[in-house]
Amino acid sequence: MDILAQIKEEEATLDGTLPQGFLFASIKNVGEETALVNNVSLPSGEAKTYPFVGKGYQQISYEPKGSTLRILQII
């Protein structure tokens, strides 16, 4: 693992995952449909944040379900 954290920003329209060990993540549904993040509904216009808690997170899955997710993560 590098000494410095790495920032990754993307827009996702396909199912994917946040990798195990990420330190911070923010996911906003910028599309029109309700998406799923960690098997929980994320309505259009809503955001979800996984704040820094002193250790890495487990892998988290997301499913845009026809929407677009704007994702910022720090690994």
Secondary structure, 3 states (H helix, E strand, C coil): CCCCCCEEEEEECCCEEECCCCCEEEEEECCCCCEEECCEEECCCCEEEECCCCCCCCCEEEECCCCCEEEEEEC
